[in-house]
Amino acid sequence: MSEAIPFSMIEESVYHIEQKHTAWNIQAELETTTTIDVDRLHEAARTACKYHPVVGARMKQAALADSQYVWELPNEEEIDDIEFNIEVVDTDDMSVEEAQNRAYFRNFDLTEERPMRAIVYRGAGIDGGDRLMVSLNHAAVDGVGTLQFTQAVCQAYRGEEPWGDSVSFEDSRAWLDDLEPSSVLDGLNLLNDGIDVIDKVARQLQNTVDEPARIAEDRDDDEPDWGWRFTRRVLDDDVTEKVVNNRPEGVSVNDVFLTGQHLAIERWNEEHGKKARKISTMMPINIRPEDHFYSVAGMYTMFESIHTRKKHRENPMDAAREIAEQTSKVKERDRASAPYKLMRMFPDAIPLSLKQQLPELLRGPGERLWDTAMLTNMGKIPMMPSLSGEGGQERPWFTPPVWKGTPVGIGVATYGDQVTFTMRHRREVLGEDAAETFSDYFLDGIARAIDAA
């Protein structure tokens, strides 16, 4: 019998936002030399669900009078009967861009389908191999969860037993319980919690007065006015070496990448005659405990805004230090969890009919709350997902979702000594050539930041 697990406040918030705005699906994509056996892939996905059951879950149908959504987690016997939505297309059927939008730019009906779909794109990999496009719904999993599940699928596909977590999905919910104030009064009386919550609210409301810059549009007249496009870059070895070994004290690798993004946006907007006084990046924060940072496929991410103003960007290293000062604070688990504590101060009995309307506040004047862009860094990945294992070749793609107000997002993944960046952008904002140029500006911004050290 399936097990019922209520949505966390994080999952509920993401679900409501995507229902009102646009699909929030994470890209996990592999170009490979492998010719993929679809039946074997399907079986591997089922096996992965035994380790990460939320990816095999369905959302229980909810009434508007209900106060929460519920995941129905499959038991092991039910997992064996799961049918995932895995399509097979050929390069003659559609372009890579069309296939990517088919995979990632569609909402999931979580009451009818599992929060994972995939496309096997024949011949679009490396040297005639296939490309695997895995789309995971963000209400169910975050970037770490996407990595965990994709790794498990690849390991099972290779005939290996997937890595197991020391904590089950059900038990992992205690991580969130540890963040919750025991009552509204307790939450407000805890000095540190109160400061963190008030600070978070103040920083977000500041955007209504000091609105973040918007990325200048540059697209052809015949450019589609919907959907996403993706570009991929690899950081040069010499720049990587400098970023890793020659940073100023107190500036992290991620701070350098954020600086590169801010410098790229400033340069891009200036060349297009658009101001970029305040630039703001949405940065995901993993709120798992430190000893479980890469554990459990689920949604354990909060979001923070990191900003610079024009005075900070006059010197790239000044910008990096300004960013470092902000990230050093928000990376603290207690501070990163402050928004979750704020959400938990609201009564549990608020009906879904009312909660569903909250994302409407992000329209009109509320759009001023959106950040300029997004950057999510997976860090140094313990093991890169691979269908072929030793002897094969793969190129990974990973991006967070983007939306109208924040139309550019960059996913960073480091494996061994190689750092890869994948940019996802709205097609109505950047055309194909413009996106390639913007990606080059991002790499140049990283090099400028580290050379200024």
Secondary structure, DSSP 8 states (H G I E B T S, - for coil): --EEEE--HHHHHHHHHHHHS---EEEEEEEES----HHHHHHHHHHHHHHSGGGG-EE----TT-S--EEEE--HHHHTT---EEEEEETTT--HHHHHHHHHSS---TTTS-SEEEEEEET-SSTT--EEEEEEETTT--HHHHHHHHHHHHHHHTT------SS-HHHHTHHHHTTS-SSHHHHHHSHHHHHHHHHHHHHHHHHHHS-------B--TTS-SS-EEEEEEE--HHHHHHHHHS--TT--HHHHHHHHHHHHHHHHHHHTT---SEEEEEEEEE-S-GGGTT--SS--EEEEEEEEETTGGGSHHHHHHHHHHHHHHHTSHHHHTHHHHHHHTS-TT--HHHHTTGGGGGSGGGGGGS-SEEEEEEEE-SS---SS-TT--EEEEEE----SSS-EEEEEEEETTEEEEEEEEETTTB-HHHHHHHHHHHHHHHHHHHHT-
